[in-house]
């Protein structure tokens, strides 16, 4: 059982995993909207690349925000 579940998070994900899930869902939604709600097999690598960029943005934001608050 994860700590997230113990503190009342109903989906049982840690805050980081919930942010990752949401970032992936937003990008998949955007990719499907760009492709008329159809993702052809040939489009999967590009969609995966865009999801990876979204995750990188999220993780880079977390690292830079933590870096600003840490003592020098």
FIKOLZA-1660 file (N, C-alpha, C; in steps of 0.1 Angstrom, whole numbers, plus 5000, padded with zeros to 4 digits):
% residues 72
   i   px   py   pz ch aa at
   1 5009 4988 5000  A  X  N
   1 5000 5000 5000  A  X CA
   1 5009 5012 5000  A  X  C
   2 5006 5022 4991  A  X  N
   2 5014 5034 4990  A  X CA
   2 5010 5044 5001  A  X  C
   3 5019 5053 5004  A  X  N
   3 5015 5064 5013  A  X CA
   3 5004 5072 5008  A  X  C
   4 5003 5074 4994  A  X  N
   4 4992 5082 4989  A  X CA
   4 4979 5076 4992  A  X  C
   5 4978 5063 4992  A  X  N
   5 4965 5057 4995  A  X CA
   5 4962 5059 5010  A  X  C
   6 4972 5058 5018  A  X  N
   6 4970 5059 5033  A  X CA
   6 4965 5073 5036  A  X  C
   7 4970 5083 5029  A  X  N
   7 4965 5097 5033  A  X CA
   7 4953 5101 5025  A  X  C
   8 4946 5092 5019  A  X  N
   8 4933 5094 5014  A  X CA
   8 4932 5097 4999  A  X  C
   9 4943 5095 4991  A  X  N
   9 4943 5097 4977  A  X CA
   9 4936 5085 4971  A  X  C
  10 4924 5087 4965  A  X  N
  10 4916 5075 4961  A  X CA
  10 4922 5067 4950  A  X  C
  11 4930 5072 4942  A  X  N
  11 4936 5064 4931  A  X CA
  11 4948 5057 4935  A  X  C
  12 4953 5060 4947  A  X  N
  12 4965 5053 4953  A  X CA
  12 4978 5057 4946  A  X  C
  13 4979 5068 4939  A  X  N
  13 4991 5072 4933  A  X CA
  13 4998 5083 4941  A  X  C
  14 5011 5083 4941  A  X  N
  14 5018 5094 4948  A  X CA
  14 5015 5107 4940  A  X  C
  15 5018 5118 4946  A  X  N
  15 5015 5131 4939  A  X CA
  15 5023 5131 4925  A  X  C
  16 5036 5126 4925  A  X  N
  16 5044 5127 4913  A  X CA
  16 5037 5118 4902  A  X  C
  17 5033 5106 4906  A  X  N
  17 5027 5097 4896  A  X CA
  17 5014 5102 4891  A  X  C
  18 5006 5109 4900  A  X  N
  18 4994 5115 4896  A  X CA
  18 4997 5126 4885  A  X  C
  19 5007 5134 4888  A  X  N
  19 5011 5145 4878  A  X CA
  19 5015 5139 4865  A  X  C
  20 5023 5128 4866  A  X  N
  20 5027 5121 4853  A  X CA
  20 5015 5116 4846  A  X  C
  21 5006 5109 4853  A  X  N
  21 4994 5104 4846  A  X CA
  21 4986 5115 4840  A  X  C
  22 4985 5126 4846  A  X  N
  22 4977 5138 4841  A  X CA
  22 4985 5144 4829  A  X  C
  23 4998 5144 4829  A  X  N
  23 5006 5150 4818  A  X CA
  23 5004 5140 4806  A  X  C
  24 5005 5127 4808  A  X  N
  24 5003 5118 4797  A  X CA
  24 4989 5119 4791  A  X  C
  25 4979 5120 4800  A  X  N
  25 4965 5120 4795  A  X CA
  25 4963 5133 4787  A  X  C
  26 4969 5144 4792  A  X  N
  26 4967 5157 4784  A  X CA
  26 4973 5156 4770  A  X  C
  27 4985 5150 4770  A  X  N
  27 4992 5149 4757  A  X CA
  27 4985 5139 4748  A  X  C
  28 4980 5128 4753  A  X  N
  28 4973 5119 4745  A  X CA
  28 4960 5125 4739  A  X  C
  29 4953 5132 4748  A  X  N
  29 4941 5139 4744  A  X CA
  29 4944 5149 4732  A  X  C
  30 4956 5157 4734  A  X  N
  30 4960 5166 4723  A  X CA
  30 4963 5159 4710  A  X  C
  31 4970 5148 4711  A  X  N
  31 4974 5140 4700  A  X CA
  31 4962 5134 4692  A  X  C
  32 4952 5129 4700  A  X  N
  32 4940 5124 4694  A  X CA
  32 4932 5135 4687  A  X  C
  33 4932 5147 4694  A  X  N
  33 4924 5158 4688  A  X CA
  33 4931 5163 4675  A  X  C
  34 4944 5162 4674  A  X  N
  34 4951 5166 4662  A  X CA
  34 4948 5156 4650  A  X  C
  35 4945 5144 4654  A  X  N
  35 4944 5133 4644  A  X CA
  35 4929 5128 4643  A  X  C
  36 4920 5137 4645  A  X  N
  36 4906 5134 4643  A  X CA
  36 4902 5122 4652  A  X  C
  37 4907 5121 4664  A  X  N
  37 4904 5110 4674  A  X CA
  37 4907 5097 4669  A  X  C
  38 4917 5096 4660  A  X  N
  38 4923 5083 4655  A  X CA
  38 4938 5083 4656  A  X  C
  39 4943 5074 4662  A  X  N
  39 4958 5073 4662  A  X CA
  39 4962 5061 4654  A  X  C
  40 4967 5063 4642  A  X  N
  40 4972 5053 4633  A  X CA
  40 4984 5047 4639  A  X  C
  41 4987 5034 4635  A  X  N
  41 4999 5027 4640  A  X CA
  41 5011 5035 4636  A  X  C
  42 5011 5041 4625  A  X  N
  42 5023 5048 4620  A  X CA
  42 5025 5061 4628  A  X  C
  43 5015 5066 4635  A  X  N
  43 5016 5078 4643  A  X CA
  43 5020 5076 4657  A  X  C
  44 5021 5063 4662  A  X  N
  44 5024 5060 4675  A  X CA
  44 5038 5065 4679  A  X  C
  45 5049 5064 4671  A  X  N
  45 5062 5069 4675  A  X CA
  45 5061 5084 4678  A  X  C
  46 5054 5092 4669  A  X  N
  46 5054 5106 4671  A  X CA
  46 5046 5110 4684  A  X  C
  47 5035 5103 4686  A  X  N
  47 5027 5105 4698  A  X CA
  47 5035 5102 4710  A  X  C
  48 5042 5091 4710  A  X  N
  48 5051 5087 4721  A  X CA
  48 5062 5098 4724  A  X  C
  49 5067 5103 4713  A  X  N
  49 5077 5113 4714  A  X CA
  49 5071 5126 4721  A  X  C
  50 5059 5130 4717  A  X  N
  50 5053 5141 4723  A  X CA
  50 5050 5139 4737  A  X  C
  51 5045 5127 4741  A  X  N
  51 5043 5123 4755  A  X CA
  51 5056 5124 4763  A  X  C
  52 5067 5120 4757  A  X  N
  52 5080 5120 4763  A  X CA
  52 5084 5135 4766  A  X  C
  53 5082 5144 4756  A  X  N
  53 5085 5158 4758  A  X CA
  53 5076 5164 4769  A  X  C
  54 5064 5160 4770  A  X  N
  54 5055 5165 4781  A  X CA
  54 5060 5161 4794  A  X  C
  55 5064 5148 4796  A  X  N
  55 5070 5143 4808  A  X CA
  55 5083 5150 4812  A  X  C
  56 5091 5152 4801  A  X  N
  56 5104 5160 4804  A  X CA
  56 5101 5174 4809  A  X  C
  57 5091 5180 4803  A  X  N
  57 5087 5194 4808  A  X CA
  57 5083 5193 4823  A  X  C
  58 5075 5183 4826  A  X  N
  58 5070 5182 4840  A  X CA
  58 5082 5179 4849  A  X  C
  59 5090 5170 4846  A  X  N
  59 5102 5166 4855  A  X CA
  59 5112 5178 4855  A  X  C
  60 5114 5185 4844  A  X  N
  60 5123 5196 4845  A  X CA
  60 5118 5207 4853  A  X  C
  61 5105 5209 4853  A  X  N
  61 5099 5219 4862  A  X CA
  61 5100 5216 4876  A  X  C
  62 5099 5203 4879  A  X  N
  62 5100 5199 4893  A  X CA
  62 5114 5201 4898  A  X  C
  63 5124 5197 4890  A  X  N
  63 5138 5198 4894  A  X CA
  63 5142 5213 4895  A  X  C
  64 5138 5221 4886  A  X  N
  64 5141 5236 4887  A  X CA
  64 5134 5242 4899  A  X  C
  65 5122 5238 4902  A  X  N
  65 5115 5245 4913  A  X CA
  65 5121 5240 4926  A  X  C
  66 5126 5228 4927  A  X  N
  66 5133 5223 4939  A  X CA
  66 5146 5230 4940  A  X  C
  67 5153 5232 4929  A  X  N
  67 5166 5239 4929  A  X CA
  67 5165 5253 4934  A  X  C
  68 5154 5260 4931  A  X  N
  68 5153 5274 4936  A  X CA
  68 5151 5275 4951  A  X  C
  69 5145 5264 4957  A  X  N
  69 5142 5265 4971  A  X CA
  69 5152 5258 4980  A  X  C
  70 5162 5252 4974  A  X  N
  70 5172 5245 4982  A  X CA
  70 5183 5255 4986  A  X  C
  71 5188 5254 4998  A  X  N
  71 5198 5263 5003  A  X CA
  71 5211 5262 4995  A  X  C
  72 5218 5273 4993  A  X  N
  72 5230 5273 4985  A  X CA
  72 5242 5270 4993  A  X  C
% end
